[in-house]
Amino acid sequence: MACQTTIFDYHTPIQKPLSHGTLKKRIFIRIGKLSLVNCFIEVFWFYGITFCGPLRSVLVFELSPSVLLVAIVSIFKGSSSTAKSRGLFFLVLGFLSLLLMDRDQKVVHSHDVTHSHHSGLNHLFYHLIAMFGMADHQGGVAILFLALLLRIGYDNSFRHLAVEIGGPKRLYSLVSATSALILTPISALLLAMKTSHIDSLIYFTVLLFVATIFVTVLDFYAENMCFQHVADPVMAAARWSPITMFICALSLAWLWYSRQGLEEHFITSGVIVSVIAFVLASISLTSSNAPKYRGGELIGMSDTGLPLFAYKEAFLQKTSRSLFLFFKDTLHEILANSDSRRIFWFLCVNLAFCGVEFLYGFWTNSLGLISDGFHMLFDCSALVMGLVASVMSRWPATRHFSYGYGRVEVLSGFINALFLCVIALFILIEALERLFDPPHINTDRLLFVAVSGLLVNLFGMYSFHGDGDHGHGHGHGHSHGGSSHGHSHSGNANMQGVFLHVLADTLGSVFVIISTLLIQWFGWVWVDPLCSSILSVLILGSVYPLLRSSVNTLLQDIPNDDEFEHHLCEALEVDGVKSYSKAHFWQLKSDLNVASVHIQAAPEANAQLIRHKVAAQLKAAGATQCSVQVEKEYFLQRIQQLCPSYRFDHKVVRGTTIVRERKSHGHSHNGHGHSNNGHGHSH
């Protein structure tokens, strides 16, 4: 109240706010509302600086409302540039650092006892802080953040109202006067109740005058001068004003605390991180949104006289989406697919069970439950990787990834299989050591944890039961008048990896239940390492097919060599085909095989008909996408003339190969044989 009164006493004789004509009743009501909000902001600011000290109050409260408003808009409507996304990240990092990394010494654990002598608003604020279990400086940061949110609406209303009544100086005087009128009765009541006292009236008056001049009056006039002489005053003030105050406040605090040796509100690593994060956020969130020049820049002329242009950076600029929209679209994409939906629901169940184990473990101080909780958390990381791979594998092809992201599911299956192999080997080594020297095993709550984990994993087994036939290849061949049809199937490596994780956990829970019962009933402590060694062998045996198939796919091995060779030999029987070369067949993912071949045809042959028939043969071999290039004698001669150093690959010529019998589910076919020599099949 005294601060607002001092401001009013200073501004009234200079600005004379009531001498510029009468104001309408509607304007007075709006000024009253604005003054009431200003009172709340001032009260929150005073309590915030009391709880968390001057340095932390400057970091939070002096952050520009424009910066915070841009961050809020970026969350809900999406940011227009990557700079806004970076600024939002740094802003969140700064507040989290103050709340989680900042260990202020002024921490009161029992507010009800320590601050029971406070009354009125003091008791209310301390009670709210105690109710949320926060330290004093954390409560101060929360109060200052609330005041900062109020400043967003206050500044916006202040600018609009200042235009209507004749300028910001007149409005500031009227708001200060009205705020003083609102706070005067409250201050008089507090003084009458002796809840506040002043030790020295002269000392208090000097401090009040200095604080009012430097904190409010000079700040207002400096901002007003900035608005008159700076091209973009709002964003310029929003950027450089907080940065200047942050650096000055940190420097003064370091000098003050280092000389005085105070431990209350001292500088911590969390404060340093917050200063850096808030500075970067202020710079990023106040960057210009003006559209960049999207035209080309003339860099010269070509040999033929045509102008050459270079595209500028704006062509590569992309706009980021809202975080809410991103999570909403991602969740919709997850639930729209059967594989990702099953992983997601099992992940939710796993995380819930993991959280229950952590809570109950910390509550009962049970190391076994906490350890199993971390084990479940590791399983959740594998599920998250599988979920991400399942979503990414359905992303459309881009300019850089022309085949899309389908190979991600194979990579996920390989990593999961590799993790399981490493885990199984560690379990086997530890089990062999314990088998010869069995340690004492505490079975308290072990059976409960194992049964609970088994129930959760049985739910996972039920969810992924269709993915258990991993790594099996199925070839089908039937003879119909000299033509054959074959295809190969390979399971989804990502889903197989997730299934194997669930299978390993299920077997682990079963073996833990068996070993726990045998130890409790008969005292056979050697059963635990024996069951662990059996479990590791089972894991290795079940993972090996997936590991082998995923490695073969990543190395672009031919999925079914016999089928591909047979259909290539059948391609030579097509009318007009003389030979083939550069035959390639590889697997991108479980349901996408790619084949390509060069066909040398006779000059009079129909190239389109040959391409169609050979493509049909490749698709019969299991190719999802195939490329057939038909080459005739004129093409071969022309390419040799243009590039004499060009060398043709080895050709498999018609009439030099013999089709042999294909292996397919025990069906009997007429026997054929062939021998391999180099790239082709010849005798």
WORAUR-V975003 format. One record per helix or strand of 2 or more residues. SS is the DSSP state (h for helix, s for strand). FROM is the first residue (numbers start at 1). TO is the last residue. Records with the same first field share a line. If there is no record, write none. Layout:
BEGIN
SS = FROM-TO  FROM-TO
END
This chain:
BEGIN
h = 2-15  17-19  25-61  65-77  82-101  111-114  121-131  136-165  168-192  201-229  233-260  269-285  313-316  323-335  338-364  367-392  407-436  446-463  465-467  493-522  526-554  561-571  607-620  633-642
s = 297-301  307-310  577-589  592-601  625-631  652-653  676-677  680-681
END
